Amino acid sequence: MAVGARGVISVTANVAPRRMHEACAAALSGDMARAGRSMRVLQPCIKIYFIEASPIPVKWAVARMGLMGNTLRLPLVPTLHPRMKTPVLRAMHAAGITLEDQAA
C-alpha cells in the first residue's frame, strides 16, 4: 500500500481479520508507522503459514480456533504435520492471537 496498492489478498487475515484490517486501514490513511507496527506483530504468523503447502497451516489454525472443522479437499491433507503444530501455535501466540485449546 505504501506504493499505491488499495488492498491485500491475505492468508493471515483468515486467522486475524481485525488485525489485518487495522494494518490496512492505517496504511490506506497514510499512517505507515502504525501500519508497520501492526504488520510486525503479525509477522510471525505471516511467515509460519507457509511452512507447508498453503492453505494447510492456516486452515489448521482456523480449525484449532474452533471456527471450522478440520476438513480439507484432496490433494490437501486434513491436518498439519505434527512437527509443525508447535511452531504454528508459537507464531500465533507471538502475534497475540488467542484460541480455545480444542483437539485438532
N, C-alpha and C positions, 0 to 999 in steps of 0.2 A: 504494500500500500504506500510505502514511502516513495515509490517510483511510479505511482499512478493507478495501481490496481484498485478495484472497487469492492472486492470481497475475496473470499477464500473457498477452496474445497478442502475440508479439513477432516482427517481421520480422528484427531484428538477431540474435535467438537462433539463427537458421539458420546464421549465419556465426560467431558467438561464443557457443555454448551454455553453456560452462563459465562464462564471464564474466557472462552474463546470470543464470545460476543463482546465482552468488555474490552478485550485487547483490540478487536477490530474497530469497535466504536471509538476507542481512543485514537487509533491510527487515522481513521477517517476524519476525526475532528482536528487532526494535526498535532495531537499530544503524543509525540513519538517517545518521550521519556516514559510516560505511563504505559504506552503500548509495549515498550521494551521490557519494562518491569513485569508486566503480565505474561509476556511470552517467555521470559526467563523462568518464571515459576512453573510454566507448563513444559519447559524444555525436557525434563526427564521423561515425561510421557511421550513427547513428540519423537524422541529418539528410540525409546523402547518398543513402541508399537510397530516397529519394522524389524524386530529380531527374528520373526518368522514371516511367512507369506501373509501379506495383507489380504483380508481383514481378520485373520485368526486371532492375533493378540487383542485387538480392540473388541472383537465380539466376545472373547473370553472375559475381558474386563467388564463389559456391559452385563454379561450373564452373571458374573460374580457380584455385581452391584444389585442384582435382583430385578433388572429392567427387562430382561428377556430370558427365554430358555437357552440352554447351551446347545443349540442345534444349528447345523450348517448344511448346505447342499454340497454334494461332490463337485469338484475334486477336493474341496477343503475338508480337513479333518475336524471332528467335533470338539476337540479341546486343544489347548496349548500344550506343547511338550512339557512334561513335568519339571524339567530343569529350568524352564523359562518362567514358570509361575511366580517364583520368589522375586526375580528381577522386575517383572511387571508390577507386582504389588508394591515393591520398594519405590519404583518410579511414581506410581500413583500416590503413595504416601508423601514422597518428596514434593509432589506438586500440590499437596493439600487436598487430594481427592479422597473422600471417606466412603466406606461401603460397609454394609452389613456382612459379616463373615458367614456367608452361606456356602454350603457344599457345592462345588462346581467341578 
